[in-house]
Amino acid sequence: MTLEQVYRAGKKELEKAGLDSPAFDAMCLFRQAFGMDRQALIMEGAAPAEEAKAAAFEEAVRQRAEGRPLQYILGCWPFLDMELRVGEGVLTPREETELLVRTAAGLLRRRQPACGRGEGLSLLDLCAGTGAVALGLAGEFPAAQVQAAEWYPQAYEYLQENIRLTGRAVEPLRLDVLDPASPEAFSGLALLTANPPYVASGEIPSLQREVQREPRTALDGGGDGLLFYRAIAARWLACLAPGGVCAVEIGEGQGEAVAALFRSAGLEQTEIFQDFNCLDRVVAGIKGK
């Protein structure tokens, strides 16, 4: 078979599986197997496909057709200016989460215009997963003390690996955000961020099958999806220095509820920020002095 025929056969199989973006997925898998982008395929599509590479592509297509997340098959996924390692046991970083990093960094700079590279500042990211948010903030503030807290072993391994691969100054911490004793070790934070589990438990079975292949521990936010936000409001906001910034990612329809929790815990100037789909995505505020 030619390269073009192999690609088209894979794309057709993904179409039959009912995937939302069969052409995109097929091209990503083809690039992984053959090391060729779309332009190269156009130019060289009539060439015979190497048997071993074709077999690898076909296996990847089979896995994708069965619902394994594309990101897990590829083993990495872009976030901001980074390529992060991903796989079973950790939530794949989403493009929407980039808003959390940009919003948090922008608010910190607005509150502390002289913060520069972050000298003397302490930043903590909860429920860190791959480390996407913490690593993004370390890129914004390379001289800050940035810590990333993750409890689950598989996710923690990806956090450690991504810190190593990016070379950014982030300290990984094994820490249970819901443990009442966990916040006791922290104080004087300039910035607190989190992209916690926020799907209501009863809604998880209705999620896309690819999302259901991601760890439930990274999705399940309790009965109403607000379990972690209550813990942050009740315990973690106290770790902020006066004037410190808290910014969290939220699920669809949770903006007002999370903002109300934070306001009741003393967070001021609370705002809700929308993502590129015009959905509420980030709640942020400032600790009063």
NUFIMI-246357 format. One record per residue (C-alpha): x, y, z; residue number from 1; residue in one letter. Coordinates in steps of 0.1 Angstrom, whole numbers, plus 5000, padded with zeros to 4 digits. Example, Ala and Ser with C-alpha at 12.3 -4.5 7.8 and 13.67 -1.06 7.14 Angstrom:
<sites>
SITE|X|Y|Z|resi|resn
SITE|5123|4955|5078|1|a
SITE|5137|4989|5071|2|s
</sites>
This chain:
<sites>
SITE|X|Y|Z|resi|resn
SITE|5000|5000|5000|1|m
SITE|5011|5035|4994|2|t
SITE|5014|5061|5021|3|l
SITE|4982|5078|5009|4|e
SITE|4963|5046|5009|5|q
SITE|4974|5038|5045|6|v
SITE|4964|5072|5057|7|y
SITE|4930|5071|5040|8|r
SITE|4923|5036|5054|9|a
SITE|4930|5049|5089|10|g
SITE|4909|5080|5084|11|k
SITE|4880|5059|5071|12|k
SITE|4882|5036|5102|13|e
SITE|4880|5066|5125|14|l
SITE|4851|5080|5106|15|e
SITE|4832|5047|5110|16|k
SITE|4839|5048|5147|17|a
SITE|4820|5081|5149|18|g
SITE|4849|5103|5161|19|l
SITE|4844|5141|5160|20|d
SITE|4876|5148|5142|21|s
SITE|4887|5117|5122|22|p
SITE|4910|5136|5098|23|a
SITE|4928|5155|5125|24|f
SITE|4932|5123|5146|25|d
SITE|4944|5102|5117|26|a
SITE|4970|5129|5107|27|m
SITE|4983|5130|5143|28|c
SITE|4987|5093|5144|29|l
SITE|5002|5092|5109|30|f
SITE|5028|5118|5119|31|r
SITE|5037|5098|5149|32|q
SITE|5041|5065|5129|33|a
SITE|5058|5079|5098|34|f
SITE|5074|5112|5109|35|g
SITE|5055|5130|5081|36|m
SITE|5032|5160|5083|37|d
SITE|5003|5167|5059|38|r
SITE|5025|5185|5034|39|q
SITE|5050|5157|5032|40|a
SITE|5021|5132|5027|41|l
SITE|5008|5153|4998|42|i
SITE|5042|5154|4982|43|m
SITE|5052|5117|4988|44|e
SITE|5018|5100|4991|45|g
SITE|5024|5077|4961|46|a
SITE|5055|5061|4977|47|a
SITE|5051|5027|4993|48|p
SITE|5045|5026|5030|49|a
SITE|5071|5009|5052|50|e
SITE|5054|4977|5066|51|e
SITE|5064|4981|5102|52|a
SITE|5054|5018|5103|53|k
SITE|5021|5010|5086|54|a
SITE|5014|4983|5113|55|a
SITE|5022|5008|5141|56|a
SITE|4998|5033|5125|57|f
SITE|4970|5007|5121|58|e
SITE|4974|4997|5158|59|e
SITE|4972|5033|5169|60|a
SITE|4941|5038|5148|61|v
SITE|4925|5007|5163|62|r
SITE|4931|5020|5198|63|q
SITE|4917|5054|5189|64|r
SITE|4886|5039|5173|65|a
SITE|4880|5020|5205|66|e
SITE|4879|5052|5224|67|g
SITE|4914|5056|5239|68|r
SITE|4922|5093|5241|69|p
SITE|4944|5106|5213|70|l
SITE|4967|5123|5237|71|q
SITE|4974|5090|5255|72|y
SITE|4983|5073|5223|73|i
SITE|5006|5101|5213|74|l
SITE|5021|5102|5248|75|g
SITE|5024|5140|5248|76|c
SITE|5003|5171|5243|77|w
SITE|5010|5208|5238|78|p
SITE|5002|5234|5265|79|f
SITE|5013|5270|5261|80|l
SITE|5049|5268|5248|81|d
SITE|5055|5233|5261|82|m
SITE|5050|5196|5251|83|e
SITE|5039|5177|5282|84|l
SITE|5040|5140|5288|85|r
SITE|5006|5125|5293|86|v
SITE|4991|5090|5296|87|g
SITE|4968|5067|5317|88|e
SITE|4964|5080|5352|89|g
SITE|4966|5118|5345|90|v
SITE|4943|5143|5331|91|l
SITE|4953|5157|5297|92|t
SITE|4958|5195|5298|93|p
SITE|4932|5214|5279|94|r
SITE|4935|5246|5259|95|e
SITE|4909|5262|5281|96|e
SITE|4933|5258|5311|97|t
SITE|4958|5282|5294|98|e
SITE|4933|5309|5305|99|l
SITE|4939|5300|5341|100|l
SITE|4977|5306|5337|101|v
SITE|4972|5339|5318|102|r
SITE|4946|5352|5342|103|t
SITE|4966|5343|5373|104|a
SITE|4998|5358|5359|105|a
SITE|4980|5390|5348|106|g
SITE|4963|5395|5381|107|l
SITE|4996|5390|5400|108|l
SITE|5013|5415|5379|109|r
SITE|4985|5440|5383|110|r
SITE|4986|5436|5421|111|r
SITE|5024|5437|5422|112|q
SITE|5037|5457|5392|113|p
SITE|5073|5453|5404|114|a
SITE|5071|5415|5407|115|c
SITE|5093|5412|5375|116|g
SITE|5106|5376|5373|117|r
SITE|5089|5367|5406|118|g
SITE|5118|5373|5429|119|e
SITE|5107|5366|5465|120|g
SITE|5072|5354|5456|121|l
SITE|5057|5320|5466|122|s
SITE|5032|5304|5442|123|l
SITE|5013|5271|5449|124|l
SITE|4992|5251|5424|125|d
SITE|4968|5225|5438|126|l
SITE|4956|5193|5420|127|c
SITE|4986|5198|5397|128|a
SITE|4983|5167|5375|129|g
SITE|5008|5170|5346|130|t
SITE|5021|5202|5361|131|g
SITE|5007|5222|5333|132|a
SITE|4996|5252|5354|133|v
SITE|5026|5253|5377|134|a
SITE|5050|5249|5348|135|l
SITE|5032|5277|5329|136|g
SITE|5035|5300|5359|137|l
SITE|5072|5291|5363|138|a
SITE|5077|5302|5327|139|g
SITE|5060|5335|5336|140|e
SITE|5079|5340|5369|141|f
SITE|5111|5320|5366|142|p
SITE|5126|5334|5398|143|a
SITE|5096|5327|5420|144|a
SITE|5092|5297|5443|145|q
SITE|5067|5276|5425|146|v
SITE|5053|5245|5441|147|q
SITE|5029|5219|5426|148|a
SITE|5008|5197|5448|149|a
SITE|4995|5163|5435|150|e
SITE|4982|5133|5456|151|w
SITE|4977|5104|5432|152|y
SITE|5008|5083|5424|153|p
SITE|5004|5080|5386|154|q
SITE|4997|5117|5381|155|a
SITE|5026|5126|5405|156|y
SITE|5050|5106|5382|157|e
SITE|5039|5126|5352|158|y
SITE|5043|5158|5372|159|l
SITE|5079|5149|5381|160|q
SITE|5087|5139|5345|161|e
SITE|5073|5171|5330|162|n
SITE|5093|5191|5355|163|i
SITE|5124|5172|5344|164|r
SITE|5117|5175|5307|165|l
SITE|5109|5213|5308|166|t
SITE|5137|5221|5331|167|g
SITE|5115|5247|5349|168|r
SITE|5119|5255|5386|169|a
SITE|5089|5238|5401|170|v
SITE|5090|5218|5433|171|e
SITE|5066|5187|5433|172|p
SITE|5047|5179|5465|173|l
SITE|5028|5148|5474|174|r
SITE|4998|5164|5491|175|l
SITE|4961|5157|5496|176|d
SITE|4942|5189|5490|177|v
SITE|4912|5176|5510|178|l
SITE|4932|5167|5541|179|d
SITE|4924|5194|5567|180|p
SITE|4961|5194|5579|181|a
SITE|4976|5200|5545|182|s
SITE|4973|5238|5544|183|p
SITE|4992|5241|5577|184|e
SITE|5026|5240|5560|185|a
SITE|5018|5271|5538|186|f
SITE|5016|5308|5545|187|s
SITE|5023|5341|5528|188|g
SITE|5015|5329|5492|189|l
SITE|5014|5355|5465|190|a
SITE|4994|5332|5443|191|l
SITE|4972|5302|5448|192|l
SITE|4959|5283|5417|193|t
SITE|4940|5251|5411|194|a
SITE|4923|5232|5383|195|n
SITE|4905|5207|5406|196|p
SITE|4881|5179|5398|197|p
SITE|4848|5197|5392|198|y
SITE|4824|5172|5374|199|v
SITE|4794|5163|5396|200|a
SITE|4796|5126|5404|201|s
SITE|4763|5118|5387|202|g
SITE|4773|5134|5355|203|e
SITE|4805|5113|5349|204|i
SITE|4787|5084|5331|205|p
SITE|4773|5109|5305|206|s
SITE|4807|5123|5296|207|l
SITE|4823|5115|5262|208|q
SITE|4838|5080|5262|209|r
SITE|4873|5095|5258|210|e
SITE|4869|5116|5289|211|v
SITE|4857|5086|5308|212|q
SITE|4890|5069|5300|213|r
SITE|4908|5096|5320|214|e
SITE|4912|5091|5358|215|p
SITE|4880|5095|5378|216|r
SITE|4900|5111|5405|217|t
SITE|4908|5140|5382|218|a
SITE|4871|5145|5373|219|l
SITE|4849|5137|5403|220|d
SITE|4841|5169|5422|221|g
SITE|4815|5153|5445|222|g
SITE|4778|5154|5444|223|g
SITE|4775|5189|5431|224|d
SITE|4810|5193|5416|225|g
SITE|4820|5219|5443|226|l
SITE|4838|5196|5468|227|l
SITE|4873|5210|5462|228|f
SITE|4862|5246|5459|229|y
SITE|4847|5243|5494|230|r
SITE|4880|5230|5507|231|a
SITE|4899|5258|5490|232|i
SITE|4875|5284|5505|233|a
SITE|4875|5269|5539|234|a
SITE|4912|5261|5544|235|r
SITE|4935|5272|5515|236|w
SITE|4926|5309|5511|237|l
SITE|4940|5314|5546|238|a
SITE|4975|5306|5531|239|c
SITE|4975|5337|5509|240|l
SITE|4993|5368|5520|241|a
SITE|4972|5400|5522|242|p
SITE|4967|5411|5486|243|g
SITE|4975|5376|5473|244|g
SITE|4957|5362|5443|245|v
SITE|4936|5331|5441|246|c
SITE|4926|5318|5406|247|a
SITE|4908|5285|5399|248|v
SITE|4894|5268|5368|249|e
SITE|4857|5259|5370|250|i
SITE|4832|5238|5350|251|g
SITE|4803|5251|5330|252|e
SITE|4777|5268|5351|253|g
SITE|4798|5269|5383|254|q
SITE|4810|5305|5381|255|g
SITE|4785|5322|5404|256|e
SITE|4785|5293|5430|257|a
SITE|4823|5293|5432|258|v
SITE|4825|5331|5433|259|a
SITE|4800|5331|5462|260|a
SITE|4820|5305|5481|261|l
SITE|4851|5326|5478|262|f
SITE|4834|5359|5487|263|r
SITE|4820|5343|5518|264|s
SITE|4855|5333|5527|265|a
SITE|4868|5369|5525|266|g
SITE|4881|5370|5489|267|l
SITE|4876|5404|5474|268|e
SITE|4873|5418|5439|269|q
SITE|4861|5384|5428|270|t
SITE|4857|5381|5390|271|e
SITE|4845|5354|5366|272|i
SITE|4865|5351|5333|273|f
SITE|4852|5334|5301|274|q
SITE|4871|5312|5278|275|d
SITE|4872|5313|5239|276|f
SITE|4838|5295|5238|277|n
SITE|4823|5323|5259|278|c
SITE|4818|5299|5289|279|l
SITE|4827|5308|5325|280|d
SITE|4861|5291|5330|281|r
SITE|4881|5309|5357|282|v
SITE|4871|5325|5391|283|v
SITE|4897|5347|5407|284|a
SITE|4900|5372|5435|285|g
SITE|4922|5390|5459|286|i
SITE|4927|5383|5496|287|k
SITE|4918|5414|5517|288|g
SITE|4944|5432|5538|289|k
</sites>
